[in-house]
Structures are given as C-alpha cells and as structure tokens.
C-alpha cells in the first residue's frame, strides 16, 4: 500500500499482514476515531483483518 505524504505524493511502500486468502479491501471509520480505517476480508469468511 502506498500512503500519501500530505504533499501530493506518496511515501515508500508499506506492507501489512492480511489473512491467508484475502479478496476484498474496504475503507471506512470503524473505530469511531474520525479517521479512515481499512479492512481486508478473507475468502473463507472467517476473519476480518485490521
């Protein structure tokens, strides 16, 4: 994932751990902290990864 630097460009690539069979990524405010969070969903449906 490439995260924005706030200056109109991107920083270095950042790797995040996900489940064994991820197939979807979604963004939203899941933790009520007024910032965007992202989640991945595994194909087996047993896990949502932070």
Buried (B, 14 or more C-beta within 10 A) or exposed (E): EEEEEEEEEEEEEEEEEBBEEBEEEEEEEEEEEEEEEEBBBBEEEEBEBE
